[in-house]
Amino acid sequence: MEKKNIDWGSLGFGYIKTDYRYISEYKNGSWDEGTLSTDDTVRINECAGVLQYAQTVFEGLKAYTTEDGRIVTFRPDLNGERLKSSAERLEMPVFPVDRFIDAVVETVKANQAFVPPFGSGASLYIRPYMFGTNPVIGVKPADEYQFRILTTPVGPYFKGGAKPITIRVSDFDRAAPHGTGHIKAGLNYAMSLHAIVDAHKQGFDENMYLDAATRTKVEETGGANFLFVTKDNKVVTPKSDSILPSITRRSLIYVAKEYLGLEAEEREIPFEEVKEFAECGLCGTAAVISPVGKIVDHGKEICFPSGMEKMGPVTQKLYDTLTGIQSGKIEAPKGWIKEIC
Ligand SMILES: *Cc1c(COP(=O)(O)O)cnc(C)c1O
């Protein structure tokens, strides 16, 4: 397979058109058989449900090359399950999980030439998504939908090492109790744009959202879950019904317990407790873990002992172990690595 002539190491996180995308259409109560297309445009009615009432959900995962030259992806079954629960919450038809996995495999296979080589730090980002396509003007679910998968090569998240970031406690809320914070829906991101643009203006990398009801408990950032390490090396992560269940975070908790022999727990975390922690990181597919060096709460700074130069030691071990599992250097738990070709 001849690779595309791309400078893999200097890729950022942006859209680059690849050769094929997957499309399946839902009409009259069922999904069609699905197809690959070379057309990178979508043609829908001006009154489509997605355009008027934001009926859209998505997923994000990566395909990459292992040391021995295989192209693989990480736990796509969990992305398929999560897309299912996102769709159900927005009254959309479910794209079956087994078909989701097959479609991911088919799309990546067709775009093999865009999967970055081992060692480049780059990967092929996979974006499955679904949206209502037929005209809807009275507020109700659409009757017709498209499920699509686009892929785009993305660069290494950290160029020249993972530098800890500074985040602020946000005055905006991300998700209401009993709302949609636990699903991967575009609407959660639309309303976070103002908060992140403002955070950047003020010199912060990210927003820490607290629970909307009491503003006393840690939730997550706009696109990543928190992971903390206590001074006695226990890994803790917030538990809340309005947090998006990160696959990376769930995998890291497993790695902490089963590979590193650490105690790990998911529980409510009062913001008051944050200053007691030794390490802090953000977890998600994009970076696996981004270390957090400092949290600013309305001028009051919390500086983690791990500092602003590098990841804390436990965070680093978690990062090395999970990325080792993903790249094939460390044996993966059964079912975690899906071989594409
Ligand atoms: C996608 C996402 C995450 C990270 O989930 P992963 O499955 O680890 O990529 C965390 N928080 C939010 C709000 C997200 O949308």
PDBQT file of the ligand as one rigid body, heavy atoms in Angstrom, charges set to zero:
ROOT
HETATM    1  C1  LIG A 401     -15.473  12.594  23.641  1.00  0.00    +0.000 C 
HETATM    2  C2  LIG A 401     -15.488  13.235  24.969  1.00  0.00    +0.000 A 
HETATM    3  C3  LIG A 401     -14.621  12.824  26.011  1.00  0.00    +0.000 A 
HETATM    4  C4  LIG A 401     -13.548  11.800  25.811  1.00  0.00    +0.000 C 
HETATM    5  O1  LIG A 401     -14.036  10.526  25.519  1.00  0.00    +0.000 OA
HETATM    6  P1  LIG A 401     -13.074   9.413  24.881  1.00  0.00    +0.000 P 
HETATM    7  O2  LIG A 401     -13.996   8.284  24.614  1.00  0.00    +0.000 OA
HETATM    8  O3  LIG A 401     -12.047   9.086  25.887  1.00  0.00    +0.000 OA
HETATM    9  O4  LIG A 401     -12.493  10.018  23.658  1.00  0.00    +0.000 OA
HETATM   10  C5  LIG A 401     -14.759  13.430  27.245  1.00  0.00    +0.000 A 
HETATM   11  N1  LIG A 401     -15.664  14.409  27.464  1.00  0.00    +0.000 NA
HETATM   12  C6  LIG A 401     -16.496  14.839  26.487  1.00  0.00    +0.000 A 
HETATM   13  C7  LIG A 401     -17.471  15.914  26.794  1.00  0.00    +0.000 C 
HETATM   14  C8  LIG A 401     -16.436  14.261  25.223  1.00  0.00    +0.000 A 
HETATM   15  O5  LIG A 401     -17.261  14.692  24.265  1.00  0.00    +0.000 OA
ENDROOT
TORSDOF 0
